[in-house]
């Protein structure tokens, strides 16, 4: 019981501190302190020091949402919008949320205003597409599922890859997805007759390379025919997720032989 009471006191104290947190702003004095000292005072001490600091009434996140909406609705897409978009991100508005917010605003404030705002929002949230968010965004670009982590073959890959078995009868094939910079080791599809592999680009941008030959860029729709007994590798570009369908070509006495990794030195030579 005492632990519960102490926990409640701690939570209430934390909330109270957050509610009383004062926003410190010096932009007005930095830019206009000498030229317009009263305006600087109103900007720094009243607008931010008092209005924005009343976060016991509206959270900073709510105030950011309201402010961004007002600026976009008025067609104000200068540095002040950039600043408030940056603050909105700091105050917890996610990339997905700001996209939906601006889309909603477009129907009430106008399509051109939304376009202008999106250009700035993309810059602010540009580095925010990581991890699961990036994976989810990439899934929207293709019809086939990303699938599950490719744990069975993880030791033959640099980086994370995912595998979704699309068909198991007649000609079995799978969708293989690579995160940026992910690639498989050099390998050979051994066969005494027939055999080999075929790749079809699905989404993103990737590479295929045979030993001793230049790398070939794979884009959606690119078809790569890999003969049996040829040493090669394939994977994602440095700056892009990538997915391809992989078809195993039937043959006699087929075997997949995994070899050494593609070094960073080799990989980083690619454009």
Secondary structure, 3 states (H helix, E strand, C coil): CHHHHHHHHHHHHHHHHHHHCCCCCCHHHHHHCCCCHHHHHHHHHHHHHHHCCCCCCCCHHHHHHHHHHHHHHCCCCCHHHHHHHHHHHHCCCCHHHHHHHHHHHHHHHCHHHHHHHHHHHHHHCHHHCCHHHHHHHHHCCCCCCCCEECHHHHHHEECCEEEEEEECCCCCEEEEEECCCCEECCEEEECCEECCEEEEEEEECEEEEECCCCCEEECCCCEEEECCCCCEEEEECCCCCEEEEEEECCEECCEEEECCCCCHHHHCCCC
